[in-house]
Amino acid sequence: MSVSNDSDERRCAQDTAIVPKGFAVGQLVACRNSGAWRSGFVTSVSPLLVTASQLDPSSTGFEWKEVRTLTSEDVGAVGDGARRWNGTRFITAAEDKLAPQLAKEQQLMRDWKASGKSNDATPFSIRVSSITGGTELEVTAQQTVAQLRRLIQKELGTAPDQQKLRLEGGGAVDNDALPLGACGVQEGSVIHLTPGDPAEAREQRRVRALIDAQ
């Protein structure tokens, strides 16, 4: 499958597109206007738009004359060597790496809800510690990691995408959608803040969204 970025392949097809049903945003598919098949990510299902890039699902989507799902015959044609075929779709190395963490987070969420503490909105104090200092914050167990990041940005000036958070005595606090209570954050908890890679943070969000969409 060609990975050329020729402008001819990037432009929208002028003829009536052949569009099978059953596609989802973020899905890696095969597409072509003519000639060799190439791969891209679905960015819209109505109309059906697919990226010309096989590596960047956030790039612009285009209409193609033909679009089909990937098959086992496409294995090895993706080009970056970072995907494996699971019988249905390509799984990225990033998804494989994140899968155990997602399973752990899902179990934490179930345990937290089963404990009966998920309805407790009582504020409590925690400390955020960093190499340049720290701050005391008042939070609730129902607030999410994303909300905590915004509080940290307000108090310490560190942008959310540049925050790498770890609970002292616990694990990473990096799923923005997870409530603090499910992460084990409680009265007196200390969260260590270290510099994070914005590109890594964006990629993790993308992978989580891709997995959630399955």
Long-range contacts (C-beta under 8 A, 24 or more apart in sequence): 1-30, 1-36, 1-37, 1-38, 1-39, 1-74, 1-77, 1-78, 1-79, 2-35, 2-36, 2-37, 2-38, 3-38, 3-54, 3-79, 4-38, 5-52, 5-53, 8-33, 9-33, 9-38, 9-52, 10-52, 10-62, 11-62, 12-62, 12-63, 12-64, 13-63, 13-64, 13-65, 15-65, 17-48, 17-63, 17-64, 17-65, 17-66, 17-67, 18-65, 18-66, 18-67, 19-48, 19-67, 20-67, 20-68, 20-69, 22-69, 23-48, 23-67, 23-69, 24-213, 25-213, 26-57, 26-209, 26-210, 26-213, 27-69, 27-89, 28-54, 28-70, 28-78, 28-83, 28-89, 28-90, 29-67, 29-68, 29-69, 29-70, 30-67, 30-68, 30-69, 30-70, 30-74, 31-64, 31-66, 31-67, 31-68, 32-64, 32-65, 32-66, 33-64, 33-65, 33-66, 34-65, 37-68, 37-74, 37-77, 39-70, 39-74, 39-77, 39-78, 39-79, 54-78, 54-79, 54-80, 55-79, 55-80, 57-206, 57-210, 58-206, 92-207, 94-203, 94-204, 94-207, 95-207, 95-210, 95-211, 98-204, 98-207, 98-208, 98-211, 99-211, 101-172, 101-175, 102-208, 102-211, 104-171, 105-175, 105-178, 105-182, 108-178, 108-182, 108-183, 108-184, 109-178, 109-179, 109-182, 111-182, 112-179, 112-181, 112-182, 117-141, 117-181, 118-142, 118-179, 118-181, 118-182, 120-181, 124-186, 124-187, 124-188, 125-187, 125-188, 126-185, 126-186, 126-187, 126-188, 126-189, 126-190, 126-191, 127-188, 127-189, 127-190, 127-191, 128-152, 128-155, 128-156, 128-190, 128-191, 128-192, 128-193, 129-190, 129-191, 129-192, 129-193, 130-156, 130-158, 130-192, 130-193, 130-194, 131-194, 132-156, 134-193, 139-180, 139-185, 140-180, 141-179, 141-180, 141-181, 141-185, 141-186, 142-179, 142-180, 142-181, 143-179, 143-180, 144-176, 144-177, 144-178, 144-179, 144-180, 145-173, 145-174, 145-175, 145-176, 145-177, 145-178, 145-180, 145-183, 146-176, 146-177, 148-173, 148-180, 148-191, 149-176, 152-193, 156-193, 158-193, 159-198, 160-201, 161-196, 161-198, 161-201, 161-202, 162-195, 162-196, 162-198, 162-201, 163-193, 163-196, 164-193, 164-194, 164-195, 164-196, 165-191, 165-192, 165-193, 166-191, 166-192, 166-194, 167-191, 167-192, 168-192, 174-204, 175-208, 176-205
